[in-house]
Amino acid sequence: MKFLVIWKLEITRLSTDMVKTVMQVADHAKPLEEQGKIIGRYHIVGSHGGAWIYDVDSNDELEMLLARSPVYNFASYQVLPLADMSSLPVAPPPS
């Protein structure tokens, strides 16, 4: 199951110590990328946060991975399930 997760940091909630924690997000993501759980990470230009694509076995696994993120309590999340368009049946053209 693939999900696009758009997350935005709530900057006003970050203390100086929490900024150091936020800087560890890349370290947090690396093993997940190696395991194939994160298949894409992108920065949204002009924003504090990002767009990550997860490939997980279940909704529960996604929830667990998000909860383990160093920024979990300091970000808002939009979670969008993705469907592979190449596997959708193609409708015949109208006659």
DSSP file (Angstrom, degrees, kcal/mol; ACC not computed):
  #  RESIDUE AA STRUCTURE BP1 BP2  ACC     N-H-->O    O-->H-N    N-H-->O    O-->H-N    TCO  KAPPA ALPHA  PHI   PSI    X-CA   Y-CA   Z-CA
    1    1 A M              0   0    0      0, 0.0    55,-2.7     0, 0.0     2,-0.4   0.000 360.0 360.0 360.0 129.4    0.0    0.0    0.0
    2    2 A K  E     -AB  55  82A   0     80,-0.6    80,-3.0    53,-0.2     2,-0.4  -0.857 360.0-176.7-109.3 141.5    1.4    3.4   -1.0
    3    3 A F  E     -AB  54  81A   0     51,-2.2    51,-2.6    -2,-0.4     2,-0.6  -0.997  22.2-142.7-135.5 138.3    0.7    6.6    0.7
    4    4 A L  E     -AB  53  80A   0     76,-3.1    76,-2.9    -2,-0.4     2,-0.6  -0.905  22.9-166.8 -94.5 121.8    1.7   10.2    0.0
    5    5 A V  E     -AB  52  79A   0     47,-3.2    47,-2.6    -2,-0.6     2,-0.6  -0.946   5.3-168.6-115.3 114.9    2.3   11.9    3.4
    6    6 A I  E     -AB  51  78A   0     72,-2.7    72,-2.4    -2,-0.6     2,-0.4  -0.902  12.6-176.2-101.9 122.5    2.5   15.7    3.3
    7    7 A W  E     -AB  50  77A   0     43,-2.8    43,-2.2    -2,-0.6     2,-0.4  -0.952  11.9-165.9-125.3 142.5    3.8   17.1    6.6
    8    8 A K  E     -AB  49  76A   0     68,-2.2    68,-2.3    -2,-0.4    41,-0.3  -0.989  21.2-127.5-128.7 126.5    4.2   20.6    7.7
    9    9 A L  E     - B   0  75A   0     39,-3.2     2,-1.1    -2,-0.4    66,-0.3  -0.463  11.6-136.7 -70.8 140.7    6.2   21.7   10.7
   10   10 A E    >   -     0   0    0     64,-3.0     3,-2.3     1,-0.2     4,-0.2  -0.780  23.3-170.3 -96.6  87.7    4.4   24.0   13.2
   11   11 A I  G >  S+     0   0    0     -2,-1.1     3,-1.9     1,-0.3    -1,-0.2   0.787  76.9  64.5 -53.6 -37.2    7.4   26.2   13.7
   12   12 A T  G 3  S+     0   0    0      1,-0.3    -1,-0.3    -3,-0.1    -2,-0.0   0.691  98.5  56.7 -65.0 -16.6    5.9   28.1   16.6
   13   13 A R  G <  S+     0   0    0     -3,-2.3     2,-0.5    61,-0.2    -1,-0.3   0.472  86.6 101.1 -91.7  -1.9    6.0   24.9   18.7
   14   14 A L    <   -     0   0    0     -3,-1.9     2,-0.1    -4,-0.2    60,-0.0  -0.729  52.4-164.2 -94.7 126.1    9.7   24.3   18.3
   15   15 A S     >  -     0   0    0     -2,-0.5     4,-1.8     1,-0.1     5,-0.1  -0.434  42.3 -96.6 -88.0 173.7   12.2   25.1   21.0
   16   16 A T  H  > S+     0   0    0      1,-0.2     4,-1.2     2,-0.2     3,-0.1   0.905 127.5  50.0 -59.3 -42.0   15.9   25.4   20.3
   17   17 A D  H  > S+     0   0    0      1,-0.2     4,-1.3     2,-0.2    -1,-0.2   0.870 108.0  53.3 -65.1 -36.3   16.4   21.8   21.5
   18   18 A M  H  > S+     0   0    0      1,-0.2     4,-2.6     2,-0.2    -1,-0.2   0.821  99.7  61.6 -70.8 -29.2   13.5   20.6   19.3
   19   19 A V  H  X S+     0   0    0     -4,-1.8     4,-1.7     1,-0.2    -1,-0.2   0.900 102.5  52.6 -60.8 -39.2   15.2   22.2   16.3
   20   20 A K  H  < S+     0   0    0     -4,-1.2     4,-0.2     1,-0.2    -1,-0.2   0.894 109.2  49.3 -62.0 -39.7   18.1   19.9   16.9
   21   21 A T  H >< S+     0   0    0     -4,-1.3     3,-1.9     1,-0.2    -2,-0.2   0.908 106.9  54.8 -65.2 -42.6   15.7   16.9   16.9
   22   22 A V  H >< S+     0   0    0     -4,-2.6     3,-1.8     1,-0.3     4,-0.2   0.858  98.6  63.1 -59.4 -35.4   14.1   18.1   13.7
   23   23 A M  T 3< S+     0   0    0     -4,-1.7     3,-0.4     1,-0.3    -1,-0.3   0.617  93.3  65.5 -66.7 -10.4   17.5   18.1   12.1
   24   24 A Q  T <>  +     0   0    0     -3,-1.9     4,-2.1    -4,-0.2    -1,-0.3   0.370  70.0  99.3 -91.1   4.1   17.6   14.3   12.7
   25   25 A V  H <> S+     0   0    0     -3,-1.8     4,-2.1     1,-0.2    -1,-0.2   0.896  80.4  52.1 -60.2 -41.2   14.7   13.6   10.3
   26   26 A A  H  > S+     0   0    0     -3,-0.4     4,-1.8    -4,-0.2    -1,-0.2   0.904 109.3  49.8 -62.8 -40.1   17.1   12.5    7.5
   27   27 A D  H  4 S+     0   0    0     -4,-0.3    -1,-0.2     1,-0.2    -2,-0.2   0.874 110.5  51.2 -64.2 -36.6   18.9   10.1    9.9
   28   28 A H  H  X S+     0   0    0     -4,-2.1     4,-0.6     1,-0.2    -2,-0.2   0.877 111.9  47.1 -65.5 -38.4   15.4    8.7   10.8
   29   29 A A  H  X S+     0   0    0     -4,-2.1     4,-2.4     1,-0.2     3,-0.3   0.806  93.4  77.1 -76.3 -31.0   14.5    8.2    7.1
   30   30 A K  H  X S+     0   0    0     -4,-1.8     4,-2.2     1,-0.2    -1,-0.2   0.895  96.8  42.6 -53.4 -52.8   17.6    6.5    5.9
   31   31 A P  H  > S+     0   0    0      0, 0.0     4,-1.7     0, 0.0    -1,-0.2   0.857 113.1  54.7 -64.6 -31.0   17.0    3.0    7.4
   32   32 A L  H  <>S+     0   0    0     -4,-0.6     5,-2.3    -3,-0.3     6,-1.3   0.871 108.4  48.7 -68.4 -35.2   13.3    3.2    6.2
   33   33 A E  H ><5S+     0   0    0     -4,-2.4     3,-1.1     4,-0.2    -1,-0.2   0.914 109.3  52.3 -66.8 -42.5   14.5    4.0    2.7
   34   34 A E  H 3<5S+     0   0    0     -4,-2.2    -2,-0.2     1,-0.3    -1,-0.2   0.830 110.2  49.0 -62.9 -31.8   16.9    1.0    2.9
   35   35 A Q  T 3<5S-     0   0    0     -4,-1.7    -1,-0.3    -5,-0.2    -2,-0.2   0.528 115.9-116.6 -83.2  -7.2   14.0   -1.2    3.9
   36   36 A G  T < 5S+     0   0    0     -3,-1.1    -3,-0.2    -4,-0.4    19,-0.1   0.606  84.8 117.9  80.6  12.1   11.8    0.1    1.1
   37   37 A K  S   <S+     0   0    0     -5,-2.3    18,-2.6     1,-0.2     2,-0.5   0.810  77.4  41.8 -80.6 -30.8    9.3    1.6    3.5
   38   38 A I  E     +C   54   0A   0     -6,-1.3    -2,-0.3    16,-0.3    16,-0.2  -0.980  64.6 173.4-113.9 121.6   10.0    5.1    2.2
   39   39 A I  E     +     0   0A   0     14,-2.9     2,-0.3    -2,-0.5    15,-0.2   0.417  67.1  17.4-109.9   0.2   10.3    5.2   -1.6
   40   40 A G  E     -C   53   0A   0     13,-1.0    13,-2.9     2,-0.0     2,-0.4  -0.871  55.1-169.8-168.7 137.7   10.5    9.0   -2.1
   41   41 A R  E     +C   52   0A   0     -2,-0.3     2,-0.4    11,-0.2    11,-0.2  -0.999  16.3 176.2-131.9 130.1   11.3   12.1    0.0
   42   42 A Y  E     -C   51   0A   0      9,-2.1     9,-2.7    -2,-0.4     2,-0.4  -0.977  26.1-133.4-136.4 145.7   10.7   15.6   -1.3
   43   43 A H  E     -C   50   0A   0     -2,-0.4     2,-0.8     7,-0.2     7,-0.2  -0.803  21.4-134.6 -91.7 137.8   11.0   19.1    0.1
   44   44 A I    >   -     0   0    0      5,-0.5     3,-1.7    -2,-0.4     5,-0.1  -0.859  31.5-120.6 -93.5 111.1    8.0   21.4   -0.7
   45   45 A V  T 3  S+     0   0    0     -2,-0.8     3,-0.1     1,-0.3     5,-0.0  -0.224  94.1  16.6 -58.1 133.3    9.7   24.6   -1.8
   46   46 A G  T 3  S+     0   0    0      1,-0.3     2,-0.3     0, 0.0    -1,-0.3   0.591 112.0  95.0  81.6  11.9    8.8   27.5    0.4
   47   47 A S  S <  S-     0   0    0     -3,-1.7     2,-0.8     2,-0.1    -1,-0.3  -0.904  75.1-125.0-132.1 157.7    7.5   25.3    3.2
   48   48 A H  S    S+     0   0    0     -2,-0.3   -39,-3.2   -39,-0.2     2,-0.3  -0.886  86.4  30.6-102.2 100.6    8.8   23.8    6.4
   49   49 A G  E    S-A    8   0A   0     -2,-0.8    -5,-0.5   -41,-0.3     2,-0.3  -0.992  75.2-122.5 150.6-151.7    8.1   20.1    5.9
   50   50 A G  E     -AC   7  43A   0    -43,-2.2   -43,-2.8    -2,-0.3     2,-0.4  -0.976  14.4-103.5-171.4-178.3    8.0   17.7    3.1
   51   51 A A  E     -AC   6  42A   0     -9,-2.7    -9,-2.1    -2,-0.3     2,-0.4  -0.986  36.1-178.1-128.4 117.8    6.2   15.1    1.0
   52   52 A W  E     -AC   5  41A   0    -47,-2.6   -47,-3.2    -2,-0.4     2,-0.6  -0.911  19.2-143.5-118.7 143.7    7.2   11.5    1.6
   53   53 A I  E     -AC   4  40A   0    -13,-2.9   -14,-2.9    -2,-0.4   -13,-1.0  -0.940  19.3-164.4-108.8 120.6    5.9    8.4   -0.2
   54   54 A Y  E     -AC   3  38A   0    -51,-2.6   -51,-2.2    -2,-0.6     2,-0.5  -0.789  12.9-161.5-102.2 144.5    5.6    5.3    2.0
   55   55 A D  E     +A    2   0A   0    -18,-2.6     2,-0.2    -2,-0.3   -53,-0.2  -0.916  32.7 158.1-124.2 101.7    5.2    1.8    0.8
   56   56 A V        -     0   0    0    -55,-2.7     3,-0.1    -2,-0.5    -2,-0.0  -0.719  50.3-124.1-125.7 168.4    3.8   -0.2    3.7
   57   57 A D  S    S-     0   0    0     -2,-0.2     2,-0.3     1,-0.2     3,-0.1   0.684  87.8   0.0 -86.3 -20.2    1.9   -3.4    4.4
   58   58 A S     >  -     0   0    0    -57,-0.1     4,-1.8     1,-0.1    -1,-0.2  -0.983  69.5-103.5-160.9 165.6   -1.0   -1.9    6.3
   59   59 A N  H  > S+     0   0    0     -2,-0.3     4,-2.6     1,-0.2     5,-0.2   0.877 120.4  56.8 -61.2 -38.6   -2.6    1.3    7.7
   60   60 A D  H  > S+     0   0    0      1,-0.2     4,-2.3     2,-0.2    -1,-0.2   0.897 104.6  50.9 -62.8 -40.1   -1.3    0.3   11.1
   61   61 A E  H  > S+     0   0    0      2,-0.2     4,-2.5     1,-0.2    -1,-0.2   0.915 110.5  49.3 -63.9 -41.8    2.3    0.1    9.9
   62   62 A L  H  X S+     0   0    0     -4,-1.8     4,-2.7     1,-0.2     5,-0.2   0.941 110.6  50.3 -61.2 -46.5    2.0    3.6    8.4
   63   63 A E  H  X S+     0   0    0     -4,-2.6     4,-2.3     1,-0.2    -1,-0.2   0.902 111.1  49.0 -58.2 -42.5    0.6    4.9   11.6
   64   64 A M  H  X S+     0   0    0     -4,-2.3     4,-1.3     2,-0.2    -1,-0.2   0.912 111.2  49.4 -64.9 -43.1    3.4    3.3   13.6
   65   65 A L  H  < S+     0   0    0     -4,-2.5     4,-0.4     1,-0.2     3,-0.2   0.905 112.2  47.9 -64.4 -40.9    6.1    4.7   11.3
   66   66 A L  H >< S+     0   0    0     -4,-2.7     3,-1.4     1,-0.2    -1,-0.2   0.917 108.8  54.2 -64.4 -42.0    4.6    8.2   11.4
   67   67 A A  H 3< S+     0   0    0     -4,-2.3    -1,-0.2     1,-0.3    -2,-0.2   0.765 105.2  54.7 -64.7 -25.2    4.4    8.1   15.3
   68   68 A R  T 3< S+     0   0    0     -4,-1.3    -1,-0.3    -3,-0.2    -2,-0.2   0.530  82.1 113.8 -85.5  -5.9    8.1    7.2   15.4
   69   69 A S  S X  S-     0   0    0     -3,-1.4     3,-1.6    -4,-0.4     4,-0.3  -0.391  73.8-128.6 -66.2 141.0    9.1   10.3   13.4
   70   70 A P  T 3  S+     0   0    0      0, 0.0     3,-0.2     0, 0.0    -1,-0.1   0.731 110.2  45.7 -61.9 -20.2   11.2   12.8   15.4
   71   71 A V  T >  S+     0   0    0      1,-0.1     3,-2.3    -5,-0.1     4,-0.3   0.346  77.5 113.1-103.4   6.4    8.7   15.6   14.2
   72   72 A Y  G X  S+     0   0    0     -3,-1.6     3,-0.8     1,-0.3    -1,-0.1   0.859  82.1  40.6 -49.7 -47.1    5.5   13.7   14.9
   73   73 A N  G 3  S+     0   0    0     -4,-0.3    -1,-0.3     1,-0.2    -2,-0.1   0.449 117.3  50.3 -83.3   1.2    4.3   15.9   17.7
   74   74 A F  G <  S+     0   0    0     -3,-2.3   -64,-3.0   -56,-0.0     2,-0.3   0.168 102.9  63.9-124.6  16.5    5.4   19.1   16.0
   75   75 A A  E <   -B    9   0A   0     -3,-0.8     2,-0.4    -4,-0.3   -66,-0.2  -0.940  67.3-131.9-137.6 158.4    3.9   18.7   12.5
   76   76 A S  E     -B    8   0A   0    -68,-2.3   -68,-2.2    -2,-0.3     2,-0.4  -0.879  29.0-149.2-107.1 149.2    0.5   18.4   10.9
   77   77 A Y  E     -B    7   0A   0     -2,-0.4     2,-0.5   -70,-0.2   -70,-0.2  -0.924  19.4-167.0-125.5 141.1   -0.1   15.6    8.4
   78   78 A Q  E     -B    6   0A   0    -72,-2.4   -72,-2.7    -2,-0.4     2,-0.5  -0.993  18.3-163.6-120.2 120.2   -2.1   15.0    5.3
   79   79 A V  E     -B    5   0A   0     -2,-0.5   -74,-0.2   -74,-0.2    -2,-0.0  -0.917   8.0-177.5-111.5 122.2   -2.2   11.3    4.4
   80   80 A L  E     -B    4   0A   0    -76,-2.9   -76,-3.1    -2,-0.5     2,-0.1  -0.967  21.1-136.0-123.0 117.7   -3.3   10.4    0.9
   81   81 A P  E     -B    3   0A   0      0, 0.0     2,-0.4     0, 0.0   -78,-0.3  -0.463  23.2-144.6 -68.7 143.5   -3.6    6.7   -0.3
   82   82 A L  E     -B    2   0A   0    -80,-3.0   -80,-0.6    -2,-0.1     2,-0.4  -0.873   9.8-159.5-112.8 143.9   -2.2    6.1   -3.7
   83   83 A A        -     0   0    0     -2,-0.4     2,-0.6   -82,-0.1     5,-0.1  -0.977  27.4-116.5-120.8 136.0   -3.4    3.8   -6.4
   84   84 A D    >   -     0   0    0     -2,-0.4     3,-1.1     1,-0.2     4,-0.2  -0.588  21.1-158.9 -72.1 115.3   -1.2    2.6   -9.3
   85   85 A M  G >  S+     0   0    0     -2,-0.6     3,-1.1     1,-0.2    -1,-0.2   0.746  85.7  67.3 -70.4 -23.2   -2.8    3.9  -12.5
   86   86 A S  G 3  S+     0   0    0      1,-0.2    -1,-0.2    -3,-0.0    -2,-0.1   0.720  99.2  52.1 -70.6 -17.9   -1.1    1.3  -14.7
   87   87 A S  G <  S+     0   0    0     -3,-1.1    -1,-0.2     2,-0.1    -2,-0.2   0.470  86.7 103.0 -96.0  -2.1   -3.2   -1.4  -13.0
   88   88 A L  S <  S-     0   0    0     -3,-1.1     2,-0.1    -4,-0.2    -3,-0.0  -0.580  82.1-106.4 -79.0 142.3   -6.6    0.3  -13.6
   89   89 A P        -     0   0    0      0, 0.0     2,-0.5     0, 0.0    -1,-0.1  -0.403  31.5-125.5 -66.6 144.7   -8.7   -1.0  -16.5
   90   90 A V        -     0   0    0     -2,-0.1     0, 0.0    -3,-0.0     0, 0.0  -0.815  19.6-133.4 -95.0 125.7   -8.8    1.2  -19.5
   91   91 A A        -     0   0    0     -2,-0.5    -1,-0.0     1,-0.1     0, 0.0  -0.528  26.6-109.6 -75.6 141.7  -12.3    2.1  -20.7
   92   92 A P        -     0   0    0      0, 0.0    -1,-0.1     0, 0.0     3,-0.1  -0.373  42.2 -94.9 -67.6 151.9  -12.9    1.8  -24.4
   93   93 A P        -     0   0    0      0, 0.0    -3,-0.0     0, 0.0     2,-0.0  -0.324  49.3 -92.9 -65.8 150.8  -13.3    5.1  -26.3
   94   94 A P              0   0    0      0, 0.0    -3,-0.0     0, 0.0     0, 0.0  -0.335 360.0 360.0 -63.0 144.3  -16.8    6.3  -26.8
   95   95 A S              0   0    0     -3,-0.1     0, 0.0    -2,-0.0     0, 0.0   0.466 360.0 360.0 -94.8 360.0  -18.4    5.2  -30.0
